[in-house]
C-alpha cells in the first residue's frame, strides 16, 4: 500500500514539474529598452537592449525575432540572415489580448503581419471561428527588402492594442514566420496562428499593458503642538501603464484637522506627484497619538490607502490651557490692580 501511495505521489510530482516547466518555457519577459526607429532596417545597436528568439528552417538560415517595450509601446522586429533571392518572407505577430487561450481566433485575438507580396502591412482580427481582415489600428509596421540577404521587418504596437477587456495583465503572444521557400517556424514551438491556445505568454512587470496600480508614500509620523499646525509632504505614484484620474480622501478619528493642497488630479504612467497635507490641532487637544487615513482612489476603481500618525504635544504654555495659563497673564492682573489703586488714590 505504501509503495502504491509513493508511486502515485511521485507521478503527481512529475506531472507538476512537467507542467511548470512547460509554462515557464512558453513565457517570455519583455524588457524595457530604447525606442527604435520603425523603418524596417535594424541599425547596429538599435536592438541590443531587446530580448530575442531564434527560429530555424531546414532550407535556409535562421530568422531572429527581437522584442522590447518603451513607454506605452511594444516593439518587435524580425531579421533573416541570408538566402532571400526569390521570394519575400512573411512575418506575423500574434496577440491574445485577454489571454483566454481559445482554440480558434476570438474577437480579442489579432494577427499583425507584414508580407510585401500580399499588400505589405496588414491586420486580421478573430471572428470567433476564423480570421477577418480589418483596418490597421494602433500599430505600424515597415520592412526592408532592398538587401535580399538580410530581409527585415519592424513593428511598433501601442499598449492600447494589447489591453483587451482588462481581464488579464499577461499578454497572450506568439510569432510565426514563413520563410523564403514557404517553410514556417514560430514561437512557441508548434505555434499555430489559427489556434491561440498554442501561443505563449508575454509579461512586462508592473508597467505592462492594462496594468493599473497606484502607489502611496506618506510620512509615518507628524509632530505638532496643540494649538498649532504642521505641514508634511507625501507622494502618489502611478505604477501601472494607464493614465489615471485620482481623487484623494481623508478619513480617521481626527479628519477635521487635515487639509490637502490638491485633492484631485490626473497622473500619467510612471509619474509621481507630491501633495502637501496640513494638520491643524485645536489648542484644547490633549497630548497623545492620533491618526488619519489618506486614500488615493482612481476613477478606474483601483485605490491605495495609508495611515499617518499625529503626535500631539502640549503647548509651550502648559497645553490644553485655560486662559490663566496664557504667558504674561499674571503680569496683566498686576497691571490692572495698580491702575485701580491709582484711580482710587486720585479720587481722594
C-alpha positions in Angstrom: 0.0 0.0 0.0 2.8 2.4 0.9 4.6 1.5 -2.3 1.5 2.3 -4.3 0.9 5.6 -2.5 4.5 6.6 -3.1 4.2 5.8 -6.8 1.1 8.0 -7.1 2.8 10.9 -5.2 5.8 10.7 -7.5 3.6 10.6 -10.6 1.8 13.7 -9.4 5.0 15.5 -8.6 6.5 14.6 -12.0 3.3 15.9 -13.7 3.5 19.1 -11.7 7.2 19.7 -12.6 6.4 18.9 -16.3 3.5 21.4 -16.4 5.6 24.1 -14.5 8.4 23.6 -16.9 6.1 23.9 -19.9 4.6 27.1 -18.6 8.0 28.6 -17.9 9.3 27.7 -21.3 6.3 29.3 -23.0 6.5 32.7 -21.2 8.9 35.5 -22.1 9.6 38.6 -20.0 9.7 41.7 -22.2 12.5 44.1 -21.2 12.3 47.8 -21.2 14.6 49.5 -23.8 15.1 52.4 -26.0 12.7 53.5 -28.8 13.8 52.2 -32.2 13.2 53.9 -35.5 10.5 51.9 -37.3 11.8 51.9 -40.8 12.2 48.2 -41.5 16.0 48.3 -41.0 17.7 47.1 -37.9 20.5 49.5 -37.4 23.7 48.5 -35.5 23.0 48.7 -31.7 19.3 49.6 -32.2 18.0 46.3 -30.8 20.9 45.4 -28.4 18.7 46.1 -25.4 16.0 43.7 -26.6 15.5 40.0 -25.9 15.4 37.7 -28.9 14.1 34.4 -30.1 15.7 32.4 -32.9 13.6 30.4 -35.4 15.2 27.7 -37.5 14.4 26.5 -41.0 15.7 23.4 -42.9 16.1 25.1 -46.2 17.7 28.4 -45.2 19.4 30.3 -42.4 17.8 31.3 -39.2 15.4 34.2 -38.5 15.8 36.1 -35.3 12.9 37.9 -33.6 13.6 40.8 -31.2 11.2 42.3 -28.6 11.2 45.1 -26.1 9.0 47.9 -24.8 9.3 51.6 -24.0 6.7 53.9 -22.6 3.4 52.6 -23.9 4.6 50.7 -26.9 5.7 47.1 -27.6 8.4 46.8 -30.3 9.0 43.7 -32.3 11.5 43.1 -35.2 12.5 40.2 -37.4 15.7 39.7 -39.3 16.7 36.9 -41.7 20.4 36.3 -42.1 20.6 35.5 -45.8 19.3 33.5 -48.7 16.2 35.5 -49.9 16.7 36.0 -53.6 13.4 34.7 -55.0 10.5 35.0 -52.6 9.9 37.5 -49.8 9.3 36.3 -46.2 6.1 36.8 -44.2 6.4 37.8 -40.5 3.4 37.6 -38.1 2.9 38.8 -34.6 0.0 37.0 -32.7 -1.8 38.8 -29.8 -4.3 37.2 -27.5 -5.2 40.4 -25.5 -7.5 38.7 -23.0 -5.2 35.7 -22.8 -8.2 33.3 -22.8 -6.3 30.7 -24.9 -9.3 29.8 -27.1 -8.9 27.1 -29.7 -10.0 29.4 -32.5 -9.5 33.1 -33.1 -11.8 35.2 -30.9 -12.5 38.9 -31.2 -9.7 39.7 -28.7 -7.2 38.0 -30.9 -5.1 39.8 -33.5 -2.7 38.8 -36.2 -0.4 41.6 -37.4 1.6 40.6 -40.4 4.0 42.1 -43.0 4.1 40.5 -46.4 5.1 42.8 -49.3 3.8 40.3 -51.8 0.4 40.5 -50.2 -0.3 44.2 -49.5 2.6 44.9 -47.1 1.4 45.5 -43.5 -2.0 44.1 -42.8 -4.1 43.1 -39.8 -6.6 40.3 -39.1 -9.0 40.0 -36.2 -10.7 36.9 -34.8 -14.4 36.4 -35.5 -15.0 33.6 -33.0 -14.3 30.9 -35.5 -11.8 32.3 -38.1 -10.0 35.5 -39.1 -11.2 38.6 -40.9 -9.1 41.3 -42.5 -9.6 44.7 -40.7 -8.1 48.1 -40.9 -4.8 48.6 -39.2 -5.3 50.0 -35.8 -2.9 51.2 -33.1 0.3 49.8 -34.7 2.6 50.4 -37.6 5.0 48.1 -39.5 7.7 48.6 -42.0 10.1 46.3 -43.9 13.3 46.4 -45.8 13.7 44.3 -48.9 16.5 46.2 -50.6 19.1 43.8 -49.2 17.9 40.3 -50.1 20.4 38.7 -47.9 19.2 40.4 -44.7 15.4 40.9 -45.1 13.9 42.5 -42.0 10.7 44.0 -40.6 9.9 46.2 -37.6 6.6 46.7 -35.6 5.5 49.4 -33.2 2.4 48.3 -31.2 0.5 50.6 -28.9 -0.3 49.3 -25.4 -3.9 50.4 -26.3 -3.9 47.5 -28.7 -2.9 45.0 -26.0 -5.3 45.8 -23.3 -8.3 43.5 -24.2 -11.1 43.9 -21.6 -8.6 44.1 -18.7 -9.2 40.5 -17.5 -5.5 39.7 -17.7 -2.3 41.6 -17.2 -0.4 38.9 -19.1 -0.4 39.1 -22.9 -1.0 36.0 -25.0 1.8 36.3 -27.5 3.2 34.3 -30.4 5.1 34.7 -33.6 5.0 32.8 -36.9 7.4 33.3 -39.8 7.1 32.0 -43.3 10.5 31.7 -45.0 11.8 32.1 -48.5 10.6 28.6 -49.5 7.2 28.6 -47.9 8.5 26.8 -44.8 7.2 28.1 -41.5 8.7 28.4 -38.0 7.4 30.1 -34.8 7.4 30.6 -31.1 6.4 28.8 -29.0 7.4 25.7 -30.8 4.4 24.4 -32.6 2.5 27.7 -32.5 -0.5 27.7 -34.9 -1.7 31.1 -35.9 -5.3 29.7 -36.1 -5.2 28.3 -32.6 -4.5 30.9 -29.8 -4.3 28.0 -27.3 -0.9 27.1 -28.8 0.6 30.6 -28.3 2.8 31.7 -25.4 2.7 34.4 -22.8 4.5 37.8 -22.5 4.9 39.6 -19.2 6.0 43.2 -18.7 6.3 43.6 -14.9 4.3 46.4 -13.3 4.3 48.6 -16.3 2.7 46.2 -18.8 -0.4 46.9 -20.9 -3.6 47.1 -19.0 -1.9 47.1 -15.6 -3.4 49.6 -13.2 -1.7 50.4 -10.0 -1.2 53.3 -7.6 1.5 53.8 -5.0 1.1 56.0 -1.9 4.0 57.0 0.2 3.2 59.0 3.4 5.2 60.1 6.4 4.8 57.7 9.3 4.6 60.4 12.0 3.8 64.2 12.1 4.8 66.0 15.3 2.6 69.0 16.1 2.0 71.2 19.1 -1.6 71.7 20.4 -2.9 75.0 19.1 -0.6 75.0 16.1 -0.3 73.4 12.7 2.3 71.4 10.8 2.7 70.6 7.1 4.2 67.5 5.6 4.5 66.1 2.1 3.5 62.8 0.6 3.6 61.3 -2.9 1.1 59.4 -5.1 2.7 57.4 -7.9 1.2 55.7 -11.0 3.0 52.4 -11.1 0.8 51.0 -13.8 0.6 51.6 -17.6 -2.6 53.6 -17.8 -3.4 57.3 -17.2 -5.5 57.7 -14.1 -7.8 60.4 -12.7 -7.2 60.3 -9.0 -9.2 61.7 -6.1 -7.8 61.9 -2.5 -9.9 61.4 0.5 -9.1 61.8 4.2 -10.5 59.7 7.0 -9.8 58.7 10.6 -10.7 59.9 14.0 -9.4 63.5 13.6 -10.3 64.0 9.9 -11.4 67.6 10.7 -7.7 68.5 11.5 -6.4 67.8 8.0 -6.5 69.6 4.7 -4.8 69.0 1.3 -3.4 71.4 -1.2 -4.5 69.1 -4.0 -7.4 66.6 -3.8 -7.9 65.7 -7.5 -5.5 65.3 -10.4 -4.6 63.3 -13.5 -1.4 61.2 -13.3 0.4 59.6 -16.2 2.1 56.2 -16.1 5.3 56.3 -14.0 4.6 59.8 -12.9 4.9 60.8 -9.2 3.0 63.8 -7.7 3.8 65.4 -4.4 1.0 66.7 -2.2 1.1 68.7 1.0 -1.1 67.8 4.0 -1.6 70.4 6.7 -2.6 69.3 10.2 -4.2 72.0 12.4 -4.6 70.8 16.0 -7.0 72.7 18.3 -5.5 74.3 21.4 -7.5 72.3 23.9 -6.3 68.9 22.5 -4.8 66.5 25.0 -1.4 65.1 24.4 -1.2 61.8 22.6 -1.1 59.9 19.4 -3.9 60.3 16.8 -4.2 59.0 13.2 -5.7 59.9 9.9 -6.1 57.8 6.7 -5.2 59.0 3.3 -6.9 57.2 0.3 -6.0 57.7 -3.3 -8.8 56.4 -5.5 -8.8 56.3 -9.3 -11.9 56.6 -11.4 -11.0 53.2 -12.9 -11.6 51.7 -9.4 -8.2 51.0 -8.1 -7.1 52.6 -4.8 -4.4 52.7 -2.2 -4.7 53.7 1.5 -2.1 54.6 4.1 -2.3 55.8 7.7 -0.4 58.8 9.2 0.1 59.1 13.0 -0.1 62.5 14.6 1.9 63.0 17.8 0.3 66.0 19.7 2.4 67.6 22.4 1.3 70.2 24.9 1.6 73.9 24.0 4.6 75.7 25.4 2.3 77.5 28.0 1.2 74.2 29.5 -1.0 72.8 26.8 -4.7 72.1 26.9 -4.6 75.5 28.5 -7.1 77.7 30.2 -6.7 81.5 29.9 -4.9 81.5 33.3 -2.0 79.7 31.6 -1.6 82.3 28.9 2.0 83.7 29.0 2.0 87.1 30.8 -1.4 86.6 32.3 -0.2 87.3 35.9 1.5 90.5 34.7 -1.7 91.7 33.2 -3.6 91.2 36.5 -0.9 93.1 38.4 -1.1 96.0 35.9 -4.9 96.2 36.3 -4.6 96.1 40.1 -2.1 99.0 40.1 -4.4 101.0 37.7 -7.3 100.6 40.1 -5.1 101.7 43.1 -4.0 104.8 41.2 -7.6 105.7 40.2 -8.8 105.3 43.8 -5.9 107.5 45.1 -6.8 110.3 42.6 -10.4 110.3 43.7 -9.3 111.0 47.2 
